[in-house]
């Protein structure tokens, strides 16, 4: 026996949670589903809202279920009427992969900036000879024949 599953996801709204919406309209949805040929159904509560999975033996039975006034009223009363309702064939929510998906490769170079070399700074150093001191001491490059220390009064 082949079952045709449909999923109705209701997301939490700014003022009302999807769990409260389920408390208000869940029994009417299940009753409408059972009286119109639903073979199986399940409710799942998540951190983002609720999920109602419903299975019919025939594929065309969901359209009749969807057009019922009680179902239309329940779907019109979801907490977020703009972005908070998703209806699609198949099972939804957390069904799918058993293992988590691998992360996708990063686009480009991982959005990291291209490294830029800092500008070179030219430094002009002073001469390597130390200045003559007050005592008349000069550096070692004054010559090997001359004494390293000169007297102020001397020649």
Short mmCIF file of the C-alpha atoms (twelve columns), coordinates in Angstrom:
data_MODEL
# 
_entry.id   MODEL 
# 
loop_
_atom_site.group_PDB 
_atom_site.id 
_atom_site.type_symbol 
_atom_site.label_atom_id 
_atom_site.label_alt_id 
_atom_site.label_comp_id 
_atom_site.label_asym_id 
_atom_site.label_seq_id 
_atom_site.Cartn_x 
_atom_site.Cartn_y 
_atom_site.Cartn_z 
_atom_site.pdbx_PDB_model_num 
ATOM 1   C CA . UNK A 1   0.000   0.000  0.000  1 
ATOM 2   C CA . UNK A 2   1.449   3.338  -1.070 1 
ATOM 3   C CA . UNK A 3   0.790   6.389  1.092  1 
ATOM 4   C CA . UNK A 4   0.905   9.945  -0.202 1 
ATOM 5   C CA . UNK A 5   2.266   12.180 2.546  1 
ATOM 6   C CA . UNK A 6   1.729   15.930 2.819  1 
ATOM 7   C CA . UNK A 7   3.338   18.296 5.304  1 
ATOM 8   C CA . UNK A 8   1.953   21.468 6.827  1 
ATOM 9   C CA . UNK A 9   4.572   23.523 8.664  1 
ATOM 10  C CA . UNK A 10  3.454   26.386 10.886 1 
ATOM 11  C CA . UNK A 11  6.128   28.731 12.200 1 
ATOM 12  C CA . UNK A 12  5.974   30.772 15.389 1 
ATOM 13  C CA . UNK A 13  4.709   34.308 14.960 1 
ATOM 14  C CA . UNK A 14  5.625   37.586 16.648 1 
ATOM 15  C CA . UNK A 15  2.686   37.448 19.085 1 
ATOM 16  C CA . UNK A 16  1.520   33.812 19.093 1 
ATOM 17  C CA . UNK A 17  3.390   30.525 19.148 1 
ATOM 18  C CA . UNK A 18  2.628   27.728 16.726 1 
ATOM 19  C CA . UNK A 19  2.089   25.382 19.678 1 
ATOM 20  C CA . UNK A 20  -0.851  27.520 20.824 1 
ATOM 21  C CA . UNK A 21  -2.181  27.502 17.248 1 
ATOM 22  C CA . UNK A 22  -1.997  23.683 17.343 1 
ATOM 23  C CA . UNK A 23  -3.876  23.629 20.651 1 
ATOM 24  C CA . UNK A 24  -6.632  25.765 19.110 1 
ATOM 25  C CA . UNK A 25  -6.961  24.192 15.650 1 
ATOM 26  C CA . UNK A 26  -5.289  20.766 15.883 1 
ATOM 27  C CA . UNK A 27  -8.418  18.771 16.752 1 
ATOM 28  C CA . UNK A 28  -10.386 20.328 13.881 1 
ATOM 29  C CA . UNK A 29  -7.604  19.473 11.419 1 
ATOM 30  C CA . UNK A 30  -7.363  15.858 12.601 1 
ATOM 31  C CA . UNK A 31  -11.146 15.428 12.533 1 
ATOM 32  C CA . UNK A 32  -11.360 16.839 8.999  1 
ATOM 33  C CA . UNK A 33  -8.493  14.595 7.898  1 
ATOM 34  C CA . UNK A 34  -10.015 11.409 9.323  1 
ATOM 35  C CA . UNK A 35  -13.472 12.103 7.886  1 
ATOM 36  C CA . UNK A 36  -11.970 12.735 4.439  1 
ATOM 37  C CA . UNK A 37  -9.847  9.600  4.123  1 
ATOM 38  C CA . UNK A 38  -6.580  10.227 5.947  1 
ATOM 39  C CA . UNK A 39  -4.818  6.976  6.715  1 
ATOM 40  C CA . UNK A 40  -2.129  8.299  9.081  1 
ATOM 41  C CA . UNK A 41  -1.124  11.606 10.637 1 
ATOM 42  C CA . UNK A 42  1.496   12.902 13.052 1 
ATOM 43  C CA . UNK A 43  2.153   16.143 14.923 1 
ATOM 44  C CA . UNK A 44  5.723   17.236 15.674 1 
ATOM 45  C CA . UNK A 45  6.691   20.160 17.871 1 
ATOM 46  C CA . UNK A 46  9.979   21.912 17.141 1 
ATOM 47  C CA . UNK A 47  11.754  24.987 18.460 1 
ATOM 48  C CA . UNK A 48  10.665  26.912 15.348 1 
ATOM 49  C CA . UNK A 49  6.997   25.804 15.307 1 
ATOM 50  C CA . UNK A 50  4.862   22.732 14.599 1 
ATOM 51  C CA . UNK A 51  4.654   20.225 11.773 1 
ATOM 52  C CA . UNK A 52  1.505   18.318 10.793 1 
ATOM 53  C CA . UNK A 53  2.187   15.319 8.546  1 
ATOM 54  C CA . UNK A 54  -0.805  13.668 6.956  1 
ATOM 55  C CA . UNK A 55  -1.008  10.593 4.693  1 
ATOM 56  C CA . UNK A 56  -3.728  9.644  2.213  1 
ATOM 57  C CA . UNK A 57  -4.051  6.444  0.181  1 
ATOM 58  C CA . UNK A 58  -4.964  8.371  -2.960 1 
ATOM 59  C CA . UNK A 59  -3.021  11.370 -4.205 1 
ATOM 60  C CA . UNK A 60  -6.092  13.457 -5.039 1 
ATOM 61  C CA . UNK A 61  -7.599  13.235 -1.521 1 
ATOM 62  C CA . UNK A 62  -5.425  16.040 -0.157 1 
ATOM 63  C CA . UNK A 63  -6.997  18.620 -2.486 1 
ATOM 64  C CA . UNK A 64  -10.445 17.810 -1.070 1 
ATOM 65  C CA . UNK A 65  -9.091  17.998 2.479  1 
ATOM 66  C CA . UNK A 66  -7.392  21.354 1.745  1 
ATOM 67  C CA . UNK A 67  -10.635 22.889 0.424  1 
ATOM 68  C CA . UNK A 68  -12.679 22.138 3.561  1 
ATOM 69  C CA . UNK A 69  -13.902 25.272 5.415  1 
ATOM 70  C CA . UNK A 70  -12.478 24.088 8.761  1 
ATOM 71  C CA . UNK A 71  -9.050  23.520 7.203  1 
ATOM 72  C CA . UNK A 72  -9.126  26.888 5.405  1 
ATOM 73  C CA . UNK A 73  -10.068 28.648 8.648  1 
ATOM 74  C CA . UNK A 74  -7.267  26.927 10.561 1 
ATOM 75  C CA . UNK A 75  -4.675  27.755 7.902  1 
ATOM 76  C CA . UNK A 76  -5.852  31.369 7.709  1 
ATOM 77  C CA . UNK A 77  -5.308  31.706 11.473 1 
ATOM 78  C CA . UNK A 78  -1.603  30.779 11.575 1 
ATOM 79  C CA . UNK A 79  0.535   33.009 13.852 1 
ATOM 80  C CA . UNK A 80  2.556   34.469 10.957 1 
ATOM 81  C CA . UNK A 81  0.271   34.700 7.902  1 
ATOM 82  C CA . UNK A 82  2.970   36.089 5.592  1 
ATOM 83  C CA . UNK A 83  5.944   33.746 6.143  1 
ATOM 84  C CA . UNK A 84  4.672   31.230 8.686  1 
ATOM 85  C CA . UNK A 85  2.866   28.601 6.597  1 
ATOM 86  C CA . UNK A 86  4.405   26.010 4.265  1 
ATOM 87  C CA . UNK A 87  2.435   23.214 2.594  1 
ATOM 88  C CA . UNK A 88  4.226   20.688 0.406  1 
ATOM 89  C CA . UNK A 89  4.068   17.029 -0.617 1 
ATOM 90  C CA . UNK A 90  6.160   14.520 1.284  1 
ATOM 91  C CA . UNK A 91  7.234   14.282 4.861  1 
ATOM 92  C CA . UNK A 92  8.906   17.359 6.268  1 
ATOM 93  C CA . UNK A 93  10.657  18.895 9.203  1 
ATOM 94  C CA . UNK A 94  13.541  16.755 10.368 1 
ATOM 95  C CA . UNK A 95  13.019  13.824 8.025  1 
ATOM 96  C CA . UNK A 96  15.722  13.514 5.473  1 
ATOM 97  C CA . UNK A 97  19.366  12.802 6.074  1 
ATOM 98  C CA . UNK A 98  20.333  10.736 9.068  1 
ATOM 99  C CA . UNK A 99  23.807  12.277 9.153  1 
ATOM 100 C CA . UNK A 100 24.341  16.039 9.172  1 
ATOM 101 C CA . UNK A 101 25.291  17.671 5.907  1 
ATOM 102 C CA . UNK A 102 28.899  18.533 5.230  1 
ATOM 103 C CA . UNK A 103 29.646  22.250 5.190  1 
ATOM 104 C CA . UNK A 104 29.682  23.802 1.747  1 
ATOM 105 C CA . UNK A 105 32.929  25.205 0.388  1 
ATOM 106 C CA . UNK A 106 33.358  28.901 0.974  1 
ATOM 107 C CA . UNK A 107 32.837  31.135 -1.984 1 
ATOM 108 C CA . UNK A 108 35.852  32.982 -3.295 1 
ATOM 109 C CA . UNK A 109 38.736  32.909 -0.867 1 
ATOM 110 C CA . UNK A 110 36.525  32.546 2.167  1 
ATOM 111 C CA . UNK A 111 35.717  36.257 2.138  1 
ATOM 112 C CA . UNK A 112 39.142  37.071 3.562  1 
ATOM 113 C CA . UNK A 113 40.791  40.250 2.297  1 
ATOM 114 C CA . UNK A 114 43.792  39.928 0.027  1 
ATOM 115 C CA . UNK A 115 46.924  40.554 2.089  1 
ATOM 116 C CA . UNK A 116 48.626  43.847 1.246  1 
ATOM 117 C CA . UNK A 117 52.317  44.335 1.840  1 
ATOM 118 C CA . UNK A 118 53.014  47.362 4.039  1 
ATOM 119 C CA . UNK A 119 54.823  50.196 2.247  1 
ATOM 120 C CA . UNK A 120 58.612  50.203 2.579  1 
ATOM 121 C CA . UNK A 121 60.120  53.020 4.552  1 
ATOM 122 C CA . UNK A 122 63.611  54.266 3.667  1 
ATOM 123 C CA . UNK A 123 65.707  55.098 6.656  1 
ATOM 124 C CA . UNK A 124 68.787  57.319 6.301  1 
ATOM 125 C CA . UNK A 125 71.123  56.530 9.117  1 
ATOM 126 C CA . UNK A 126 73.752  58.911 10.413 1 
ATOM 127 C CA . UNK A 127 77.426  58.253 9.818  1 
ATOM 128 C CA . UNK A 128 78.965  55.506 11.823 1 
ATOM 129 C CA . UNK A 129 81.707  57.716 13.307 1 
ATOM 130 C CA . UNK A 130 80.980  58.940 16.764 1 
ATOM 131 C CA . UNK A 131 81.360  62.680 17.350 1 
ATOM 132 C CA . UNK A 132 84.333  64.099 19.166 1 
ATOM 133 C CA . UNK A 133 83.636  64.381 22.851 1 
ATOM 134 C CA . UNK A 134 84.454  67.266 25.148 1 
ATOM 135 C CA . UNK A 135 87.455  65.398 26.505 1 
ATOM 136 C CA . UNK A 136 88.821  65.063 22.984 1 
ATOM 137 C CA . UNK A 137 88.156  61.322 22.670 1 
ATOM 138 C CA . UNK A 138 87.595  60.165 19.141 1 
ATOM 139 C CA . UNK A 139 86.518  56.862 17.738 1 
ATOM 140 C CA . UNK A 140 88.783  53.913 16.876 1 
ATOM 141 C CA . UNK A 141 88.918  54.868 13.175 1 
ATOM 142 C CA . UNK A 142 91.116  57.914 13.791 1 
ATOM 143 C CA . UNK A 143 94.093  55.920 12.571 1 
ATOM 144 C CA . UNK A 144 96.441  53.391 14.088 1 
ATOM 145 C CA . UNK A 145 99.429  55.726 14.213 1 
ATOM 146 C CA . UNK A 146 97.614  58.447 16.103 1 
ATOM 147 C CA . UNK A 147 96.832  58.082 19.756 1 
ATOM 148 C CA . UNK A 148 93.228  57.371 20.600 1 
ATOM 149 C CA . UNK A 149 93.132  60.144 23.194 1 
ATOM 150 C CA . UNK A 150 94.106  63.744 22.445 1 
ATOM 151 C CA . UNK A 151 94.623  66.331 25.052 1 
ATOM 152 C CA . UNK A 152 92.836  69.636 24.661 1 
ATOM 153 C CA . UNK A 153 96.026  71.584 25.180 1 
ATOM 154 C CA . UNK A 154 98.270  69.093 23.409 1 
ATOM 155 C CA . UNK A 155 99.209  68.899 19.781 1 
# 
